[in-house]
Amino acid sequence: MSNKIPVAVLASTGSVGQRMISLLDGHPWFEVVEVTASERSEGKTYQEACHWFLSKPMPDYVKNMKLLPTQASALQKAKIVFSALPADIAKEIEPDFAKAGMFLSSNASAYRKDPLVPLLVPEINPDHLDLVELQHKNYGWTGGIITNPNCTTTGFVIPLHAIDQKYHVKQLFAFSMQALSGAGIPGVPSLDIIDNVIPYIGGEEEKLEFEPIKIMGTMQPDSVKYHPMQISAHTNRVAVVDAHTICCTIATEEKPSVEELIDTIENYQVPDVTKTLPSCPKQAIIYHEEPNRPQPRLDRDLENGMATSIGRIRKDTILDYRFVSVSHNTIRGAAGGSILNGELIARRFFGM
Ligand SMILES: NC(=O)c1ccc[n+]([C@@H]2O[C@H](COP(=O)([O-])OP(=O)(O)OC[C@H]3O[C@@H](n4cnc5c(N)ncnc54)[C@H](OP(=O)(O)O)[C@@H]3O)[C@@H](O)[C@H]2O)c1
């Protein structure tokens, strides 16, 4: 019998769900025992219902699994649940899983702003998992909800935190060029995006302007104290399949040289509790010296898609410094990030 932790994937047939199914194939700690999708797919086998779009083939383990209804009462075995649900459905039903004693690692935005729900990036704030104890005390849940940030926030927040730890970021101006896979399946119609840029992604700028201040906030006994930095964001959809590119301009309290900033980035160490998690990249931030890097097509798969690539660190003419970062949106920004959060849950609540 397997001694792995039984897990479920909610909305397992979508863009993020498929990545989860693929990344969980052969996972050393987790075994997928239940999968769900919408009513349209319920009762079908995974391979009947899913329009698989990843270049790596659909794993054998999932092909004949039956898609269950997306309800807490339909799950009989899972202890940790990965959610790739649309935000409106997540809002309605995610608490049911926490009430029923499951630990839910969600990609959806529904509970990211809840003051007792951790917005977790294990390379930055694993201590925010303490909020789950407050969920038990205040919400009466025996499980919990843990969220990962929007894929664009994830794309720059790790280098931003590395700089902030030493030199204290006061202001951030962020301009994104976001991949098509961020819009789910089937995504943006081809005639809208080929030969084009779409300068609007609904709700995205607000997420970028809020999420870093919670992630980089300080854990206090009863809440997270938000980081005081100011953020302004522009978000755009471009004709790239995977990986978001974000150009960032920052103002800092201290004014190191560009060489000192590069050194800080290159030597950033993730917290000890995170280092040995199975999905943690060996190098969380990869600095590229070439003047034309990072690029989505060339750099998105580094460290199995879990690294943040950064380059073009230079002085700015209005604020202090600017840089470019690239990160895989459906791996580090979604499925892989959610699984890394699940591993932190497993370490804290299941003794792994
Ligand atoms: N794509 C990204 O880069 C990214 C990054 C970070 C976060 N997210 C978030 O992750 C979530 C999923 O995004 P996605 O890109 O994977 O979307 P998607 O490709 O459109 O997939 C949607 C999934 O939700 C299922 N679903 C739809 N309605 C449902 C319902 N009423 N009940 C249960 N399941 C339902 C679908 O099942 P059927 O196949 O049966 O229709 C499918 O599995 C969203 O909240 C999104 O904002 C996405």
The ligand as a MOL file (V3000), in Angstrom:
LIG
                    3D

  0  0  0     0  0            999 V3000
M  V30 BEGIN CTAB
M  V30 COUNTS 48 52 0 0 0
M  V30 BEGIN ATOM
M  V30 1 N -4.1020 29.9400 -16.4460 0
M  V30 2 C -3.2680 30.5370 -15.5810 0
M  V30 3 O -2.1150 30.8780 -15.9210 0
M  V30 4 C -3.7200 30.8040 -14.1710 0
M  V30 5 C -2.7690 31.2650 -13.2840 0
M  V30 6 C -3.1070 31.4890 -11.9640 0
M  V30 7 C -4.4080 31.2660 -11.5550 0
M  V30 8 N -5.3540 30.8300 -12.4350 0 CHG=1
M  V30 9 C -6.7040 30.5860 -11.9290 0
M  V30 10 O -6.9150 29.1700 -11.9160 0
M  V30 11 C -8.3150 28.9120 -12.1650 0
M  V30 12 C -8.4470 27.9960 -13.3690 0
M  V30 13 O -7.9550 28.6670 -14.5320 0
M  V30 14 P -7.7170 27.9070 -15.9130 0
M  V30 15 O -6.8650 28.8110 -16.7180 0
M  V30 16 O -7.2810 26.5200 -15.6650 0 CHG=-1
M  V30 17 O -9.2330 27.8520 -16.5130 0
M  V30 18 P -9.8210 26.9380 -17.6920 0
M  V30 19 O -8.7300 26.4260 -18.5690 0
M  V30 20 O -10.9110 27.7320 -18.3040 0
M  V30 21 O -10.4510 25.6550 -16.9200 0
M  V30 22 C -11.6150 25.7530 -16.1620 0
M  V30 23 C -11.8000 24.4690 -15.3570 0
M  V30 24 O -12.8730 24.6720 -14.4310 0
M  V30 25 C -13.8390 23.6380 -14.6120 0
M  V30 26 N -15.1590 24.2180 -14.3170 0
M  V30 27 C -15.8290 25.1740 -15.0120 0
M  V30 28 N -17.0290 25.4400 -14.4190 0
M  V30 29 C -17.0990 24.6270 -13.3400 0
M  V30 30 C -18.0890 24.3890 -12.3340 0
M  V30 31 N -19.2540 25.0760 -12.3340 0
M  V30 32 N -17.8410 23.4740 -11.3720 0
M  V30 33 C -16.6770 22.7620 -11.3680 0
M  V30 34 N -15.7140 22.9280 -12.3060 0
M  V30 35 C -15.9210 23.8460 -13.2630 0
M  V30 36 C -13.6910 23.1810 -16.0520 0
M  V30 37 O -14.2110 21.8750 -16.2100 0
M  V30 38 P -14.7840 21.3370 -17.6550 0
M  V30 39 O -13.5950 20.8300 -18.4430 0
M  V30 40 O -15.7040 20.2340 -17.2650 0
M  V30 41 O -15.4760 22.4830 -18.3170 0
M  V30 42 C -12.1540 23.2340 -16.1740 0
M  V30 43 O -11.5940 22.0920 -15.5620 0
M  V30 44 C -8.9960 30.2650 -12.3230 0
M  V30 45 O -9.5150 30.6670 -11.0750 0
M  V30 46 C -7.8460 31.1510 -12.7530 0
M  V30 47 O -8.0740 32.5080 -12.4850 0
M  V30 48 C -5.0380 30.5830 -13.7370 0
M  V30 END ATOM
M  V30 BEGIN BOND
M  V30 1 1 1 2
M  V30 2 2 2 3
M  V30 3 1 2 4
M  V30 4 1 4 5
M  V30 5 2 4 48
M  V30 6 2 5 6
M  V30 7 1 6 7
M  V30 8 2 7 8
M  V30 9 1 8 9
M  V30 10 1 8 48
M  V30 11 1 9 10
M  V30 12 1 9 46
M  V30 13 1 10 11
M  V30 14 1 11 12
M  V30 15 1 11 44
M  V30 16 1 12 13
M  V30 17 1 13 14
M  V30 18 2 14 15
M  V30 19 1 14 16
M  V30 20 1 14 17
M  V30 21 1 17 18
M  V30 22 2 18 19
M  V30 23 1 18 20
M  V30 24 1 18 21
M  V30 25 1 21 22
M  V30 26 1 22 23
M  V30 27 1 23 24
M  V30 28 1 23 42
M  V30 29 1 24 25
M  V30 30 1 25 26
M  V30 31 1 25 36
M  V30 32 1 26 27
M  V30 33 1 26 35
M  V30 34 2 27 28
M  V30 35 1 28 29
M  V30 36 1 29 30
M  V30 37 2 29 35
M  V30 38 1 30 31
M  V30 39 2 30 32
M  V30 40 1 32 33
M  V30 41 2 33 34
M  V30 42 1 34 35
M  V30 43 1 36 37
M  V30 44 1 36 42
M  V30 45 1 37 38
M  V30 46 2 38 39
M  V30 47 1 38 40
M  V30 48 1 38 41
M  V30 49 1 42 43
M  V30 50 1 44 45
M  V30 51 1 44 46
M  V30 52 1 46 47
M  V30 END BOND
M  V30 END CTAB
M  END
